[in-house]
Amino acid sequence: MKKEEIIALLNEDLEGEHGAIIQYLGHAYAIGEGELACEIEAIAREEMRHLDWLAETIVGLGGKPSMKRGKMRSGGKAVPNWMQNDVLLEDDAITMYMEHIRIIDDVKIKRLLKRILSDEESHHGDFAHFVEKTEKEAMKDLRGDRKDRVAEILNWSIEHEYTVVLQYLLHSYLATNEHMKVEMEDQAINEMQHMGWLAEKMVSGKGNPRLEHTGLDKAQTMSDMLKDDIEIEKEVAGMYDRSANEVSERDLKKLFKRIRDHELYHIEVFDDLLKEVEKS
């Protein structure tokens, strides 16, 4: 099998992992804090690890990771219906991984996909259990239909954080400077934390987090990637500062200021990386 064909198959797998991450996080946020939400978020983190392994393998083959989001199984009036959708999404993943293991002839890649498949089979069992658990506990959807200015700010913020998570991960995968790879991944993880904080704040305020992202940066060189990332951080730090001044809720003010300070830190990190990359 040609490398290009393997890359295309691995990108299908990667897109599937992306869709699963967002589906599971959306369900975890919507049921609020608690043991089950933590368990679902733990599964989402395992899917993130799969995405990372797949992306690195794609780059190693000379390809570019697709950051598109694969199929999701949305809908369902009650929490048990969501868990059943998660079971079905794992069915989809298991079927696809089994097929790709069958047709890919690279021994190391087969081994990786078998490793991921074992996790998906475990997740399938977890979500089947969660169907029963949520039915027994009559777990509720805690989201509301809040549509005021605060909800608008929060959803803009969630969209931004989701976008830069993807962008910084992509820049990490494509970077050839090892320091840049590590730092971009670290900042992506921090932005993922922000997305979670904001989504949870939205749900606790009876809103509905909009888990969508905008277009990603198209820069080809590490210098251009970092320059674009710095500009984004400057813009959003200003937005968080203005948002902190605009809202009246004390906890929300503190959250926006905390995220603003993190974004200012990212600017300094990216500035240092840019100097390092340009010097080398």
Secondary structure, DSSP 8 states (H G I E B T S, - for coil): --HHHHHHHHHHHHHHHHHHHHHHHHHHHHT-SSHHHHHHHHHHHHHHHHHHHHHHHHHHTT--------------SSHHHHHHHHHHHHHHHHHHHHHHHHH---HHHHHHHHHHHHHHHHHHHHHHHHHHHHHHHT---------SHHHHHHHHHHHHHHHHHHHHHHHHHH--SHHHHHHHHHHHHHHHHHHHHHHHHHHHTT--------------SHHHHHHHHHHHHHHHHHHHHHHHHH---HHHHHHHHHHHHHHHHHHHHHHHHHHHHHH-
